[in-house]
Amino acid sequence: MPVIELNHISKYFGKFAAVKDLSLTVEKGEFFGFIGPNGAGKSTTMNMILNFIKHNGGSVKLFGEEMPAANLAVKKRIGYVPSDVRFYPQLRVQDLIRYTMDFHDMEENKKEMDELCDLFQVDRKKKFGDLSLGNKKKVAIVCAMIHRPELLILDEPTNGLDPLMHARLFRLMKKRQKEGATIFLSSHNLKEVEDYCSKIAFIRSGQLIGVEDLTKMNKKVKVITIKGRQLPIRQMKAIGAELISETDHEARFMYEKGMAQLFSTLSNLAPELDDVTVANRDLEEQFMSMYERQEGERL
């Protein structure tokens, strides 16, 4: 069952297309990553999903309900952590948490509140405006999770968190996923996306350029980096290697065919090369190759 359905949504600011004709589906129970460079349209897309800004054309459905018609009822089922956390600076943390529970028609759950605040080491007596960046983010995480939402939307949630809090957050998210929650995560940390997400979408310049099921990622794909004064581009292409990038003294290839042919070719080319690296393609390599290829096509 789809929890998020985006059908050909766009967002224009004047003539500038922040998001253009984007369609995406996130199924119930998925841990879904949403990645792209700065300015790619990630936060704008999330803001349209949450109806914080209006989309220009297309449709947004959450839990099968058309937005914004079902705005209030749907938002009670969602937890949201923004990249830039802004609550009223004069309010104490404990009041912010209580107001969150009031919005969700919850009676004060002291046990849940204590567990989350202890887990993330949140000082409830402090005023929000007196907190550091990382502590503000932890307050947002507590407010997003205290009502046990069916859908968690997180925009760079680990920005400002120390490694201990980072690890605790992802352990909690995996626990919530096992309990049935759907998680939609935007992050620049490709390692955490690869470690935790089951599916990812790539966005660039406001357009979706690919969706990858990480559970089916082909581990046989190799990334080959060769260095030298004379780069054997033609010979590598002849065995089926795809050129990803090239500089004066370095070239990177993606290769999916037989290892015997690859190492035989590299052995023959060895006298011409200064260095060779062969590695499995990880998410970072896939990200770089995809965006470098797109950049090359634009040039």
QUIZI-V363758 format. One record per backbone hydrogen bond with DSSP energy under -1.0 kcal/mol. NH is the residue of the N-H (numbers start at 1). CO is the residue of the C=O. E is the energy in kcal/mol with one decimal. If there is no record, write none. Layout:
BEGIN
NH	CO	E
NH	CO	E
END
This chain:
BEGIN
3	26	-3.1
4	26	-1.8
5	61	-2.6
6	24	-3.3
7	59	-2.6
9	22	-2.5
11	19	-2.8
13	16	-2.8
16	13	-1.7
18	11	-2.0
19	11	-1.5
20	206	-3.1
22	9	-3.0
24	6	-1.9
26	4	-2.4
28	1	-2.5
30	27	-1.8
32	183	-3.3
33	199	-3.1
34	185	-2.8
35	201	-2.5
40	37	-1.7
45	41	-2.1
46	42	-2.3
47	43	-2.5
48	44	-1.7
49	45	-2.3
50	46	-2.1
52	47	-2.7
53	47	-1.3
56	10	-3.5
59	7	-1.7
61	5	-2.5
62	65	-2.3
63	3	-2.3
65	62	-2.2
67	60	-3.0
70	66	-1.8
71	68	-2.1
74	70	-2.5
75	71	-2.3
76	72	-1.3
77	74	-2.1
78	75	-1.4
79	151	-2.7
81	153	-2.3
91	88	-1.2
93	126	-2.4
94	124	-2.3
96	92	-1.9
97	93	-2.2
98	94	-1.9
99	95	-2.6
100	96	-1.8
101	97	-2.1
102	98	-2.3
103	99	-2.2
104	100	-1.5
105	102	-1.8
106	101	-3.1
113	109	-2.7
114	110	-3.1
115	111	-2.4
116	112	-2.4
117	113	-2.6
118	114	-2.4
119	115	-2.3
120	116	-2.3
122	117	-2.6
128	91	-3.0
129	89	-2.6
130	127	-1.5
131	128	-1.8
136	132	-2.4
137	133	-2.0
138	134	-1.8
139	135	-1.8
140	136	-2.0
141	137	-2.0
142	138	-2.2
143	139	-2.5
144	140	-2.0
145	141	-1.6
146	142	-1.9
148	145	-2.0
150	77	-1.3
151	77	-1.8
152	182	-3.0
153	79	-3.0
154	184	-2.7
155	81	-3.0
156	186	-2.5
159	156	-1.1
161	158	-2.1
166	162	-2.6
167	163	-2.3
168	164	-2.2
169	165	-2.5
170	166	-1.9
171	167	-2.0
172	168	-2.2
173	169	-2.5
174	170	-2.3
175	171	-1.9
176	172	-2.5
177	173	-2.5
178	174	-2.1
179	175	-1.2
180	177	-1.8
181	176	-2.4
182	150	-2.8
183	30	-2.8
184	152	-3.1
185	32	-3.2
186	154	-2.9
190	188	-1.3
193	189	-1.7
194	190	-2.5
195	191	-2.3
196	192	-1.8
197	193	-2.4
198	31	-2.4
199	31	-1.2
200	212	-2.5
201	33	-2.3
202	210	-3.2
203	35	-2.4
204	207	-2.6
206	40	-2.5
207	204	-2.1
209	202	-2.5
212	200	-2.8
214	198	-1.3
216	213	-1.7
221	218	-1.5
222	255	-3.0
223	279	-3.3
224	253	-2.5
225	277	-2.7
226	251	-2.7
227	275	-2.5
228	249	-1.7
233	231	-2.2
236	232	-2.0
237	233	-2.4
238	234	-1.8
240	237	-1.6
241	236	-2.1
242	254	-3.2
244	252	-3.5
245	252	-1.4
247	250	-3.1
251	226	-2.3
252	245	-2.4
253	224	-2.8
254	242	-2.6
255	222	-2.6
262	258	-1.5
263	259	-2.9
264	260	-2.0
265	261	-2.1
266	262	-2.6
267	263	-2.1
268	264	-1.9
269	265	-1.8
272	269	-2.1
273	270	-1.4
274	227	-3.3
275	227	-1.4
277	225	-2.4
279	223	-2.1
281	221	-2.4
286	282	-2.5
287	283	-3.0
288	284	-2.7
289	285	-2.9
290	286	-2.5
291	287	-2.3
292	288	-2.8
293	289	-2.1
294	290	-1.9
295	291	-2.4
296	292	-2.5
297	293	-2.1
298	294	-1.8
299	295	-2.0
END
